Amino acid sequence: MPKHKTMSDTLRERLTAEFESGTSLRTIEADVGVIRQSLAKFIRHEQSLRLDMADKLAERYGLELRPATKQKGR
């Protein structure tokens, strides 16, 4: 069974892509209210984010959590 991407994986991918495209962590910090040190450590897999911080990033990237569709046999 293939491993599904976690919420952290998805948020990290989006955050990393935005940062690598030229948006500074200082700008992201100002926009979402999550300190840039936390964002940098999250990108480097050194720490996770609190759920309220993850909520802010998810809103920035237009992501939402919803129940998975039921798979055959479940």
N, C-alpha and C positions, 0 to 999 in steps of 0.2 A: 504494500500500500504506500503510495507516495506521501512524503511529508508535506503537510500544508504550511504555507507561510504564516508566521505569527503576526499579530498586530505590531509587535516591535519591529519585526523584519520589514514590514511595509512602511512604517513610519520612518525607520532608519534609511531605507532606500530613497524615499521622497526628500527627506532632509538632506541627505548626502548629495543627491542630484541638484537640489537648489543651491547648496553651498558651492559645489563644484562648477556650477554655471555662473558663479560670480557674486551671488548674494552673500553678504557678510553675516557671520553669526550675530554680530552687534545689531544688524538690521532685523534679523529674525527675532532676537531677544526683545527689541523694542516693539515689534508688531504683536507678538504672542504672550509676552510676559514671562518667558522661561529664560533663566540666566544662561548666558552663552557658555559658561564653564560646564553646565549640565548638558547642554547640547553637544559640546565637543566631546565630552566623555561618553555620551550616548553613541555618537558616530563611531568612536574608537572601540566600542563594545566594552568599555570600562565600568559602566554603570547603567542601570535601567532608569526609566522615568517613572515618577509617581503618576497615578492614573489621571489626576487633574491636569498635569502637564501634557500627557499623551492626548487628552481630550482637546487641548488647545491646538496642538499640531494637527490632529485629525480634522479639526474644523478648518484650519488654514489650507489643507490639501483636499478638502471636499470629500473626506472619507467618512463612512458611517459603518457601524457595526450592526449586523442583522443576522438572524438565524440562518444557518446553512440549510439548503434544500435537503430533504431526506433522500438518502441514497438507497438504491435497490437493496433489499434484504435487511433493512434496519427498521 
